[in-house]
């Protein structure tokens, strides 16, 4: 099987990209899929969320992108069986400028990940909250884009620009790129506005919107401070259960075997 490479992208920050990357990857790994997460945000929140100490790193997405390390050298195991991470540090922020004079700069990540397509079932790229050169690299390297969208007033603002960028990349750089789906996040059932946003987004985007909705959940928010995915920190929480359902829905979209129990083989939080 050739890996599905999925970019999680939305230029608006705080929409749940990192939370989704961590927990969706964990749910898929718990189903015996081999999963790689590429932290492509200079903030490195995905790296922290997996409990990786950035000070201990010899290599990162920055060294990988600049050709100073191989993918194998840049990859570290996580506490989740079947799940590996290419961590990020603040050094990645310099890549936007350093890559400008380099030939075929949009293809750097694609070339770096080429050796992994037969090793993993799923590769997730957690993009920065921008539509700069890093995000373009992620879209060129990917087979699919997954768009987290928070259930708040400005939810649709900026989505049109993201779709324009997607169309440009698909037309000029990566004709195989597809929109996997839009994921509604931070849903508050007590809030009428959240209900209205869900209705509006489904009306505008139709079946591109995942059936699964991620609720606003305290346990998911607490998990990164403990250096663990929400599914390990509290697998029974509504947020964790939503990501298990999302993993099942994603595999169904790829016509993969149905999700059984995503809690089997799940390590306990320390």
Helices and strands as residue ranges (DSSP letters): E 4-8, H 17-29, E 35-40, H 45-49, G 54-56, H 61-65, H 71-74, E 75-77, E 83-86, G 90-94, H 95-98, G 105-107, H 108-113, G 114-116, E 122-127, H 133-141, E 144-150, H 159-172, E 178-187, H 192-205, G 206-208, E 209-215, H 218-223, G 224-226, H 230-233, H 238-253
